């Protein structure tokens, strides 16, 4: 039941990312989520049995599922790392190609040495007493744990640097990553307990496997969906604030362009003025030009100056810089110019 829920969660994540990130060129997170979704789907008993029969009914579906999971986590970890500037050496090593290659090679070799028998939906319960089966599981989950721990470090950093609503996604990712690390530790403890014959410990620790698995995927999915969602909400709020600022500044700008017409009165800027950020920037520039041009007489009141300074402060905010620099066709000379 839990495997079905996890698989469903992953497909919901894939669908959400396809919608929320449809305008972005980098789709690495979406593709990695898709890979993990396929891996989790293969763990659903009914699907596992069908796929394994196609592969020869020797439990090769287990290897396929785990390999896809490891590859998906690899790309997910790299995408999370690339999203920020915080890239410590240990994190880079954890999500590096070498670590993935070593883990895949070790797991594959160990898997081939397992006396696997016919298809079983309880692979590790049925075969976990074999040393090579335990080795296979430990290698795979050690790698997964390392990658998720790297994501935990990145989420911690993002949470510390964020504020307000921006802290929600990294907080969710932190909980999900912490649960994922705990899940990997639980699996490794179960493997060691199984191979050593301590079934009581294995069963006791195994009771946490299901809840931890669900927690990890619920919060990781929520965190990755939350990132573009928060960005969308933030951008919408800024768009509304900028539009309101343009509306307030319009009367002052119209007075300024009456005495000193600017580029906005021509067709040289084209449709770029439809963007509130560009329009606000242009209005501020033309108001300032009218104020300092000795050839014209343009007086502003104290409230006018206060409004202009508020508009400048809004435009020079951290979020605005990225928006201004991303405007296509905008002369570099104008970017950041107020």
Long-range contacts (C-beta under 8 A, 24 or more apart in sequence): 2-210, 2-213, 2-214, 3-40, 3-43, 3-44, 3-45, 4-44, 5-214, 6-40, 6-43, 6-213, 6-214, 6-217, 7-37, 7-40, 7-41, 7-43, 7-44, 9-217, 9-218, 9-221, 10-36, 10-37, 10-40, 10-41, 10-217, 10-221, 11-37, 11-41, 12-221, 13-37, 13-221, 13-224, 13-225, 16-225, 17-224, 17-225, 17-228, 20-225, 20-228, 20-229, 20-232, 21-228, 26-79, 26-82, 28-75, 28-78, 28-79, 28-82, 29-76, 29-79, 29-80, 29-224, 31-75, 32-72, 32-73, 32-74, 32-75, 32-76, 32-79, 33-72, 33-76, 33-224, 34-72, 35-68, 35-69, 35-71, 35-72, 35-75, 36-68, 36-69, 36-72, 36-73, 36-76, 38-68, 39-65, 39-66, 39-68, 39-69, 39-72, 40-65, 40-69, 40-217, 42-68, 45-121, 48-119, 48-121, 49-119, 49-121, 52-119, 53-119, 57-118, 57-119, 58-116, 58-117, 58-118, 58-119, 59-116, 59-117, 59-118, 59-119, 59-120, 59-123, 61-119, 62-111, 62-123, 63-107, 63-108, 63-111, 66-107, 66-140, 67-104, 67-107, 67-108, 69-140, 69-144, 70-100, 70-103, 70-104, 70-107, 70-140, 70-143, 70-144, 71-100, 71-104, 73-143, 73-144, 73-147, 73-148, 74-100, 74-147, 76-147, 76-151, 77-147, 77-148, 77-150, 77-151, 80-151, 80-154, 80-155, 80-173, 81-150, 81-154, 83-154, 83-227, 84-154, 84-157, 84-158, 86-154, 86-157, 86-158, 88-153, 90-150, 90-153, 91-150, 91-153, 91-154, 94-146, 94-147, 94-149, 94-150, 95-147, 95-150, 99-143, 99-146, 99-147, 100-143, 103-139, 103-140, 103-142, 103-143, 106-135, 106-139, 107-136, 107-139, 107-140, 107-143, 110-135, 110-136, 110-139, 111-136, 124-190, 124-191, 124-194, 128-190, 128-191, 128-194, 128-195, 129-194, 129-195, 129-197, 130-195, 131-195, 134-191, 134-192, 134-194, 134-195, 137-187, 137-188, 137-191, 138-188, 138-191, 138-192, 141-184, 141-187, 141-188, 141-191, 142-184, 142-188, 144-180, 144-184, 145-180, 145-181, 145-184, 145-185, 145-188, 148-177, 148-180, 148-181, 148-184, 148-216, 149-177, 149-181, 151-177, 151-180, 152-177, 152-178, 152-180, 152-181, 155-223, 165-230, 165-233, 165-234, 166-230, 166-234, 168-226, 168-230, 169-223, 169-224, 169-226, 169-227, 169-230, 170-223, 171-223, 172-219, 172-220, 172-222, 172-223, 172-226, 173-219, 173-220, 173-223, 173-224, 174-223, 175-215, 175-219, 176-215, 176-216, 176-217, 176-218, 176-219, 176-220, 176-221, 176-222, 176-223, 177-216, 177-220, 179-212, 179-215, 179-216, 179-219, 180-216, 180-220, 182-208, 182-212, 182-216, 183-209, 183-212, 183-213, 183-216, 186-212, 234-319, 238-319, 238-320, 238-323, 239-276, 241-314, 242-276, 242-277, 242-280, 242-314, 242-315, 242-320, 243-276, 245-276, 245-280, 245-310, 245-311, 245-314, 246-276, 246-279, 246-280, 246-283, 248-307, 248-311, 249-280, 249-283, 249-284, 249-287, 249-307, 249-308, 249-311, 250-283, 252-287, 252-300, 252-304, 252-307, 252-308, 253-283, 253-286, 253-287, 255-298, 256-286, 256-287, 256-289, 256-290, 256-291, 256-298, 257-286, 257-290, 259-290, 259-296, 259-297, 259-298, 260-286, 260-289, 260-290, 260-293, 260-295, 260-296, 260-298, 262-286, 262-289, 270-329, 272-327, 272-329, 272-330, 275-327, 277-315, 277-320, 277-323, 277-324, 277-327, 278-324, 278-327, 278-330, 280-311, 280-314, 280-315, 281-315, 281-324, 281-334, 281-337, 281-338, 283-311, 284-308, 284-311, 284-312, 284-315, 284-338, 285-334, 285-337, 285-338, 288-338, 312-338
